[in-house]
Amino acid sequence: MRGVQQLNKLMETYLYNLHMPSIHWTDVVEIFILTFLAYHILVWVKNTRAWALLRGVVVIAVFILIAAIFRMNTILWIVSNVFSIAAIAIVVVLQPELRKALEELGRKNLFSSILSFDASKPADGRFSDRTINEIVKASVEMGKVRTGALIVIEQKQSLSEYERTGIDVDALISSQLLINIFEHNTPLHDGAVIVRGNRIISATCYLPLSDNMALSKDLGTRHRAGVGISEVTDSLTVIVSEETGKISVAYGGQLESGLDAERLRTRLSEIQDKPVEEKKRKLWKGRSRNEE
């Protein structure tokens, strides 16, 4: 009986001295921020070479833990002296991935997305409906005769770095001009065309190739270049396969293949960036035509 009383007394003392920390709204916000960052870091790690590197680090960590348990002092001494060098080596190995992640973070302008004013946008948006129609028409026609094409459409991030690798054109977009540029055995057919607004700025431009291991090995240089430029910039690239004649779109490091004219027109309209009222008017016109 006395033992039970002592146990109850100890429990009461423990509960009395138990201190529950007070939680403020800033703590909740901090938890959400850390969760958001941890999630995106894990997603980034999984989609890059850092995933394989992380598995290698886990194997080494298990080996070090075993060495610590069995007091292997020589191994622990080597690890403690090599650790600082290993950290620098990891940064060097992951330099391309870290640069890509920072560039992507820099492209996400949170303030401009929150404080955006449609009134300051041109009525046609980033480019006109005519430009969309001409690109779609040219892509479909080139697909029918299996003429390879690579059309890079600039958005907010400048493509001047890649524009300088080609030949200046600076001409209004038309389907005939695009078809002539990519026609076989013509001086401008090799490389990419860069589109800014409603004009073709440059042709025969060289683009960075993607090293994404998830891409099919059947894809050629043209498709890897289209995905590569979409990984390092916010541009959208229209790709016409020379082997199959299929139309693809590369955007945000992702490749969408087998597009028809209507789906290609939809993808281009998504980055047109028209004012909201203009988009509603266009949607209303489309519904009216369907009802007729």
C-alpha positions as CSV (number, residue, x, y, z in Angstrom):
1,M,0.0,0.0,0.0
2,R,2.8,2.3,0.9
3,G,4.5,1.6,-2.5
4,V,1.4,2.6,-4.3
5,Q,1.2,5.9,-2.4
6,Q,4.8,6.6,-3.2
7,L,4.2,5.9,-6.8
8,N,1.2,8.3,-6.9
9,K,3.2,10.9,-5.1
10,L,6.0,10.6,-7.7
11,M,3.5,10.9,-10.6
12,E,1.9,14.0,-9.1
13,T,5.4,15.6,-8.6
14,Y,6.3,14.7,-12.3
15,L,3.0,16.1,-13.6
16,Y,3.4,19.3,-11.5
17,N,7.0,19.9,-12.8
18,L,6.0,19.0,-16.4
19,H,6.3,22.2,-18.4
20,M,4.3,22.5,-21.6
21,P,5.8,25.1,-24.0
22,S,3.5,27.9,-25.1
23,I,2.8,27.9,-28.9
24,H,2.6,31.2,-30.7
25,W,1.3,31.8,-34.2
26,T,4.8,32.4,-35.4
27,D,5.7,28.9,-34.4
28,V,2.9,27.5,-36.5
29,V,4.1,29.6,-39.5
30,E,7.7,28.4,-38.9
31,I,6.6,24.8,-39.0
32,F,4.7,25.3,-42.3
33,I,7.8,27.0,-43.8
34,L,10.2,24.3,-42.8
35,T,7.8,21.6,-44.0
36,F,7.4,23.4,-47.3
37,L,11.2,23.7,-47.7
38,A,11.9,20.1,-46.7
39,Y,9.3,18.8,-49.2
40,H,10.7,20.8,-52.1
41,I,14.3,19.8,-51.2
42,L,13.3,16.1,-51.2
43,V,11.5,16.5,-54.5
44,W,14.6,18.3,-56.0
45,V,16.9,15.6,-54.6
46,K,14.8,12.8,-56.1
47,N,14.7,14.4,-59.6
48,T,18.5,14.9,-59.8
49,R,21.8,13.0,-59.5
50,A,21.7,14.0,-55.8
51,W,19.3,11.0,-55.2
52,A,22.0,8.5,-56.1
53,L,24.6,10.5,-54.1
54,L,22.3,10.6,-51.1
55,R,22.0,6.8,-51.1
56,G,25.8,6.6,-51.2
57,V,26.0,9.0,-48.2
58,V,23.5,6.8,-46.3
59,V,25.7,3.8,-46.9
60,I,28.8,5.7,-45.7
61,A,26.9,6.9,-42.6
62,V,25.9,3.4,-41.7
63,F,29.5,2.3,-42.0
64,I,30.6,5.2,-39.8
65,L,27.9,4.2,-37.2
66,I,29.2,0.7,-37.1
67,A,32.8,2.0,-36.7
68,A,31.6,4.2,-33.8
69,I,29.8,1.3,-32.1
70,F,32.9,-1.0,-32.2
71,R,35.3,1.9,-31.4
72,M,37.3,1.7,-34.6
73,N,39.4,4.8,-33.7
74,T,41.5,4.9,-36.8
75,I,38.5,5.0,-39.1
76,L,36.8,7.7,-36.9
77,W,39.9,9.8,-37.0
78,I,40.1,9.6,-40.8
79,V,36.4,10.5,-41.1
80,S,36.7,13.5,-38.8
81,N,39.6,14.8,-40.9
82,V,38.0,14.1,-44.3
83,F,34.6,15.5,-43.5
84,S,35.3,19.1,-44.4
85,I,36.8,18.1,-47.7
86,A,33.9,15.8,-48.4
87,A,31.4,18.6,-47.9
88,I,33.2,20.8,-50.5
89,A,33.4,17.8,-52.9
90,I,29.6,17.3,-52.7
91,V,29.0,21.0,-53.6
92,V,31.4,20.6,-56.6
93,V,29.7,17.4,-57.8
94,L,26.2,18.9,-57.5
95,Q,27.2,22.3,-58.9
96,P,24.9,22.0,-62.1
97,E,21.9,20.9,-60.0
98,L,22.5,23.6,-57.4
99,R,22.8,26.2,-60.1
100,K,19.6,25.0,-61.7
101,A,17.7,25.0,-58.4
102,L,18.8,28.6,-57.7
103,E,17.9,29.7,-61.2
104,E,14.4,28.2,-60.8
105,L,14.0,29.9,-57.4
106,G,15.0,33.2,-59.0
107,R,12.4,32.8,-61.8
108,K,9.6,32.4,-59.3
109,N,8.9,36.1,-58.7
110,L,6.3,35.9,-55.8
111,F,5.8,39.7,-55.6
112,S,5.0,40.1,-59.3
113,S,2.5,37.2,-59.2
114,I,0.8,38.8,-56.2
115,L,0.9,42.4,-57.3
116,S,0.1,41.9,-61.0
117,F,-1.9,44.4,-62.9
118,D,-3.6,43.2,-66.1
119,A,-4.1,46.7,-67.2
120,S,-0.4,47.0,-67.9
121,K,-0.4,44.1,-70.3
122,P,-0.8,44.5,-74.1
123,A,-4.3,43.5,-75.4
124,D,-2.7,40.6,-77.3
125,G,-0.6,39.4,-74.4
126,R,2.9,38.1,-75.0
127,F,2.1,37.4,-78.6
128,S,-1.0,37.6,-80.8
129,D,-3.5,34.9,-81.8
130,R,-2.1,35.2,-85.4
131,T,1.3,34.1,-84.1
132,I,-0.3,31.1,-82.5
133,N,-2.1,30.2,-85.7
134,E,1.1,30.6,-87.8
135,I,3.2,28.4,-85.5
136,V,0.4,25.7,-85.3
137,K,0.0,25.7,-89.1
138,A,3.7,25.5,-89.7
139,S,4.2,22.7,-87.2
140,V,1.3,20.6,-88.6
141,E,2.6,21.1,-92.2
142,M,6.1,20.2,-91.3
143,G,4.9,17.1,-89.4
144,K,3.0,15.8,-92.4
145,V,6.2,15.8,-94.5
146,R,8.5,14.9,-91.5
147,T,10.6,18.1,-91.5
148,G,12.4,18.4,-88.2
149,A,11.8,21.7,-86.4
150,L,12.8,23.4,-83.1
151,I,10.9,26.6,-82.2
152,V,11.8,28.2,-78.8
153,I,9.3,30.8,-77.6
154,E,10.7,33.4,-75.1
155,Q,8.7,34.4,-72.0
156,K,10.0,36.5,-69.1
157,Q,13.5,35.2,-69.0
158,S,15.7,36.5,-71.8
159,L,17.1,34.1,-74.4
160,S,19.8,36.6,-75.6
161,E,22.6,34.2,-74.5
162,Y,21.3,31.6,-77.0
163,E,20.2,34.1,-79.5
164,R,23.8,35.2,-80.0
165,T,24.8,31.6,-81.1
166,G,22.6,31.9,-84.2
167,I,22.0,34.1,-87.2
168,D,19.8,37.3,-86.8
169,V,16.5,37.1,-88.7
170,D,14.2,39.7,-87.0
171,A,11.1,39.0,-89.2
172,L,7.4,38.8,-88.6
173,I,6.3,35.2,-87.9
174,S,4.6,33.4,-90.7
175,S,4.0,29.7,-91.4
176,Q,5.7,30.0,-94.8
177,L,8.9,31.5,-93.2
178,L,9.1,28.8,-90.6
179,I,8.7,26.1,-93.1
180,N,11.4,27.6,-95.4
181,I,13.8,28.0,-92.5
182,F,13.5,24.3,-91.5
183,E,13.4,23.0,-95.1
184,H,16.2,20.3,-95.7
185,N,19.5,21.5,-97.2
186,T,18.8,25.2,-96.5
187,P,21.4,27.3,-94.7
188,L,19.2,28.0,-91.6
189,H,17.6,24.6,-91.1
190,D,20.1,23.3,-88.5
191,G,19.5,24.4,-85.0
192,A,16.7,26.2,-83.2
193,V,14.5,29.3,-84.0
194,I,14.0,31.8,-81.2
195,V,10.7,33.6,-81.1
196,R,10.2,36.9,-79.1
197,G,6.7,38.4,-79.2
198,N,5.4,38.2,-82.8
199,R,8.8,38.0,-84.4
200,I,11.4,35.4,-85.3
201,I,14.6,36.9,-83.7
202,S,17.3,34.3,-84.6
203,A,17.8,31.0,-86.4
204,T,20.3,28.1,-86.2
205,C,20.7,28.7,-82.5
206,Y,22.5,26.2,-80.3
207,L,20.7,25.0,-77.1
208,P,21.9,23.1,-74.0
209,L,21.1,19.4,-74.1
210,S,19.2,17.9,-71.2
211,D,20.9,15.2,-69.1
212,N,17.6,14.0,-67.6
213,M,18.0,10.2,-67.2
214,A,14.2,9.9,-67.2
215,L,13.9,10.8,-70.9
216,S,13.5,8.0,-73.3
217,K,16.8,6.8,-75.0
218,D,14.9,6.8,-78.3
219,L,14.8,10.6,-78.3
220,G,17.3,12.4,-80.5
221,T,19.3,15.6,-80.1
222,R,16.4,17.8,-81.1
223,H,14.2,16.7,-78.3
224,R,16.9,16.7,-75.7
225,A,17.8,20.3,-76.8
226,G,14.1,21.3,-76.4
227,V,13.9,19.8,-72.9
228,G,17.3,21.3,-72.0
229,I,16.4,24.9,-72.8
230,S,13.1,24.4,-70.9
231,E,15.1,23.3,-67.8
232,V,17.3,26.4,-67.6
233,T,14.7,29.0,-68.8
234,D,11.0,29.6,-68.6
235,S,10.6,29.2,-72.4
236,L,8.3,26.9,-74.2
237,T,9.7,24.8,-77.1
238,V,7.7,23.3,-80.0
239,I,9.5,20.3,-81.5
240,V,8.6,18.5,-84.7
241,S,10.2,15.1,-85.1
242,E,12.1,14.4,-88.3
243,E,11.7,10.6,-87.8
244,T,8.0,10.3,-86.9
245,G,6.5,13.8,-87.8
246,K,5.0,14.0,-84.3
247,I,4.7,17.3,-82.5
248,S,6.0,17.7,-79.0
249,V,6.2,20.6,-76.5
250,A,8.9,21.0,-73.8
251,Y,8.1,23.2,-70.9
252,G,9.5,23.3,-67.3
253,G,11.8,20.4,-68.0
254,Q,8.8,18.2,-69.1
255,L,8.2,16.8,-72.5
256,E,4.6,16.3,-73.9
257,S,4.5,14.3,-77.1
258,G,2.0,13.5,-79.8
259,L,0.1,16.8,-79.8
260,D,-2.5,17.6,-82.5
261,A,-3.2,21.1,-83.8
262,E,-5.8,21.9,-81.1
263,R,-3.7,20.7,-78.2
264,L,-0.7,22.7,-79.5
265,R,-2.9,25.8,-79.8
266,T,-4.0,25.3,-76.2
267,R,-0.4,25.0,-74.9
268,L,0.6,28.2,-76.7
269,S,-2.5,30.0,-75.4
270,E,-1.5,29.1,-71.9
271,I,1.7,31.1,-72.0
272,Q,0.1,33.9,-74.1
273,D,-0.5,35.9,-70.9
274,K,-3.5,37.8,-72.1
275,P,-5.4,40.1,-69.7
276,V,-8.1,38.3,-67.8
277,E,-11.0,40.2,-69.6
278,E,-9.6,39.3,-73.0
279,K,-9.3,35.6,-72.0
280,K,-13.0,35.7,-70.8
281,R,-14.0,37.3,-74.1
282,K,-12.1,34.7,-76.1
283,L,-13.7,31.8,-74.1
284,W,-17.2,33.3,-74.6
285,K,-16.6,33.5,-78.3
286,G,-15.5,29.8,-78.4
287,R,-18.6,28.8,-76.5
288,S,-20.9,30.8,-78.8
289,R,-19.4,29.1,-81.9
290,N,-19.9,25.6,-80.3
291,E,-23.6,26.4,-79.6
292,E,-24.1,27.5,-83.2
